[in-house]
């Protein structure tokens, strides 16, 4: 029935800052950018080469996330990487901090966490 994920929606507090983060730091390509005047809101469709997409929304004065990451709902968004050390180095060179690398006790795969500009937990997960 299901064939995978089409997109994940993210609401940001500072549209320009988040747009730069997802495009310039993480390397997403802009598919479409729309300003919705009736909502005073942007909807930015972003994609990676494999077709994975994020819808980035801005709304006036969105409430903060209740807690990180143990609130009910989406815990974090994980990105596949082939070389976690290279991906971490790239993030560090762009001023993005990461947590120490850990190893998944069930799969033996390496992973680490970092945050988007609003503190949304993001993960790098090595899939070699």
C-alpha positions as CSV (number, residue, x, y, z in Angstrom):
1,X,0.0,0.0,0.0
2,X,2.6,2.6,1.1
3,X,5.6,3.3,-1.1
4,X,7.7,5.5,1.2
5,X,7.5,9.1,2.4
6,X,6.8,12.0,0.1
7,X,7.7,14.9,2.5
8,X,8.0,16.1,6.0
9,X,6.5,19.4,7.0
10,X,8.5,21.8,9.3
11,X,7.3,25.1,10.7
12,X,10.0,27.7,11.3
13,X,10.1,30.9,13.3
14,X,12.5,32.8,11.1
15,X,11.9,32.0,7.4
16,X,15.0,33.5,5.9
17,X,17.3,31.9,8.5
18,X,15.7,28.4,8.1
19,X,15.6,28.7,4.3
20,X,19.4,29.4,4.3
21,X,20.0,26.5,6.7
22,X,18.1,23.9,4.7
23,X,19.4,25.1,1.3
24,X,22.9,26.3,2.0
25,X,23.9,24.1,4.9
26,X,22.0,20.9,4.2
27,X,22.0,21.2,0.4
28,X,18.2,21.0,-0.3
29,X,17.1,22.3,-3.7
30,X,14.2,24.7,-3.9
31,X,11.3,23.1,-5.9
32,X,8.7,25.8,-5.3
33,X,8.4,28.9,-3.1
34,X,5.0,30.5,-2.4
35,X,4.0,33.4,-0.2
36,X,0.4,33.0,1.0
37,X,-0.8,36.5,1.7
38,X,-4.0,35.4,3.5
39,X,-1.9,33.6,6.1
40,X,1.1,35.9,6.1
41,X,3.0,32.7,5.5
42,X,5.6,31.1,3.2
43,X,5.5,27.6,1.9
44,X,8.8,26.4,0.6
45,X,9.1,23.0,-1.1
46,X,12.6,21.6,-0.8
47,X,14.1,18.3,-2.2
48,X,17.2,16.2,-2.1
49,X,18.5,14.3,-5.1
50,X,16.7,11.1,-4.2
51,X,13.3,12.9,-4.1
52,X,13.0,13.2,-0.3
53,X,11.2,16.5,0.4
54,X,10.6,19.0,3.2
55,X,7.8,21.5,3.2
56,X,9.1,24.5,5.1
57,X,6.3,26.8,6.5
58,X,6.5,30.1,8.2
59,X,3.6,31.4,10.3
60,X,3.4,34.6,12.4
61,X,4.5,33.9,16.0
62,X,4.3,30.0,16.0
63,X,4.4,28.5,19.5
64,X,7.6,26.8,20.6
65,X,8.1,23.1,20.6
66,X,7.0,21.7,24.0
67,X,10.2,19.8,24.8
68,X,13.1,18.2,23.0
69,X,12.7,15.4,21.9
70,X,10.4,13.7,24.3
71,X,7.1,15.5,23.4
72,X,4.4,13.4,21.8
73,X,4.7,13.6,18.0
74,X,7.7,13.7,15.7
75,X,10.8,12.9,17.7
76,X,13.4,13.8,15.1
77,X,14.1,13.7,11.3
78,X,17.0,11.4,10.2
79,X,19.0,11.9,7.1
80,X,21.0,9.1,5.4
81,X,24.7,9.6,4.9
82,X,27.4,7.3,3.5
83,X,30.3,8.9,5.4
84,X,29.2,10.2,8.8
85,X,32.6,11.7,9.6
86,X,32.6,13.7,6.4
87,X,29.1,14.9,6.9
88,X,29.9,16.0,10.5
89,X,33.0,17.9,9.3
90,X,30.9,19.6,6.6
91,X,28.4,20.7,9.3
92,X,31.1,21.9,11.6
93,X,32.7,23.9,8.8
94,X,29.4,25.7,8.4
95,X,29.1,26.4,12.2
96,X,26.6,23.7,13.0
97,X,27.4,21.7,16.2
98,X,26.8,18.0,16.5
99,X,26.6,15.6,19.4
100,X,29.2,12.9,19.8
101,X,28.8,10.0,17.4
102,X,27.0,7.0,18.8
103,X,26.5,3.5,17.5
104,X,23.0,2.0,17.3
105,X,22.9,-0.9,19.6
106,X,20.6,-2.9,17.3
107,X,22.0,-2.2,13.9
108,X,25.7,-1.3,14.6
109,X,25.3,1.8,12.5
110,X,26.8,5.2,13.5
111,X,24.6,8.2,14.1
112,X,24.6,11.7,15.6
113,X,22.2,14.5,16.3
114,X,22.2,18.2,15.5
115,X,19.6,20.9,15.3
116,X,18.0,23.2,12.8
117,X,17.8,27.0,13.6
118,X,14.6,26.4,15.7
119,X,16.0,23.5,17.7
120,X,14.3,20.8,15.7
121,X,16.3,17.6,16.4
122,X,17.9,16.3,13.2
123,X,20.0,13.1,12.8
124,X,22.7,11.9,10.6
125,X,22.5,8.1,10.2
126,X,25.3,6.2,8.3
127,X,24.0,3.7,5.8
128,X,27.0,2.0,4.3
